[in-house]
Amino acid sequence: MKDKSFIEESFPVREVSEISAKEKNIRHGHISTIHIWWTRKPLGSSRATSYAALIPAPKDVVEWDKIRQFIIELSKWENSLDHNTIEKARKYILNANSGKPLRVLDPFSGGGSIPLEALRLGCEVHAVEYNPVAVLILKCTLEYPQKYGRTIKKEIKDDFLEKEVEINHLLEDVKRWGEWVLESAKKEIGKFYPADEDGSIPVGYYWMRTIPCQNPVCGADIPLTANWWLAKKDNKKVSLYPYVEGKKVKFKIVGTGYEKIPANFNPEKGTVSRAVAVCPVCGGVVDDDTTRKLFQQEKAGERLIAVVLHNPKTTGKRYRIATEKDMEVFKEAEKYLEEKRAKLMEEWGIDPVPDEPLKRVPVTFGVINVWVYGMNTWGDLFNSRQKLALITFTEKVRMAYQKMIEEGYDKDYAKAVVSYLGLVLNRLADKNANLVVYNVVGEKIEHVFGRQALPMTWDYIELNVFSGGNGDWQAHHDWILNVLSHLSQIPPVEVEDGGDGDENER
Ligand SMILES: [Zn+2]
């Protein structure tokens, strides 16, 4: 294409911007759910700009409007897999460029939006990145679905019938082995997330970090929280109610469905604000510098306060105060973690809990202030049971690879399958960390990277990785399967082998 490209003359900026902005709400099958990547470009604008750059500007000005209209249609998420629209775009690009697929190189591919859309538009795509996380994302977005994710027809014969079915082996294997990982992990550590006697399943465990009161005659442990809310909806308000017994702060649950919230109690007023803490026992104040120092000197602790429950027979969530038994189970998990950690360290030659320092992360990564509170390694971002869960899932993913090799799978293919399981694990790590807050308006568990930062949280919610609900392994597995299914449906590009650097390249 030697003439000016369409984008050099015109582009429906406003319309494509509006469509791209809406993409944030689209989740199922979208690559934003494969793995977090900062500043991943919207697919709509990536597709539209790529297309407009690959077709010539028409000589006839009347044609402009038709092309602009088509670009608007093309940029819509709902047309991502629309055969007619995509084929039309592919044909137009081919015709404008002497019938051969164009080669597109993205030297800074990042989250993969531009190479993915160039691929969708029928180009031979080369994506380059040097960040290993991005490389993994790109392989799972571009390479593996194209290489292994094709739907093929397969004849099934048994004693009763003979039929032809369509099968996507990659999708089937990611499904099968993800389920295998879940079952194996559950068998081993499921006991550390026991259900209540009435069948209620703990969805999450609510923790508060604590510091010792600095008043020498008091010395109580101060549970840190900005407020006491558990649920803060229009029709449901549930709060923790702290009271003092001796030198200990104890709790009751009050609000909708429980005892009434006492009139003189304000759930908005917790024990800490901007790192200044107030002791509920003696009223003593701990200033912000001292609070940070206590954390750095490892004098801070944490306390399991409450359990968030879901009973499969009813809707909505219930809350109860944590018991001795809850803590016993947690301590057992802690003990088992040390055992397992030593065993895996022996087997793998490295600490399975990441021990790399947090401080060395460059500032460009975002705001990281947790090390001010004595969290020095990446491993410190997880409590003992969270560590146990994550190293167990990691171990099972590695075992899945070994088992595939034993079953005679091709090595590169088995690597593709476990790469997707690695993505499931990464999603889980983002949800199963001690910086995850409980959203009291939605009564749901948030994730670490709500924004590009690792901000300190006084209280946090620990996920049940087997809850059967939002955020557990199964849920993350489903997200990955959805994206893989979408990516597998992008039609292949016929690419010639080699290449002699002819005029078709740009
Ligand atoms: Zn005190």
Residues whose N, C-alpha, C, O or C-beta is under 5 A from the ligand:
A	BS01	ZN	C213 N215 C218 G219 A220 C279 V281 C282 G283 G284
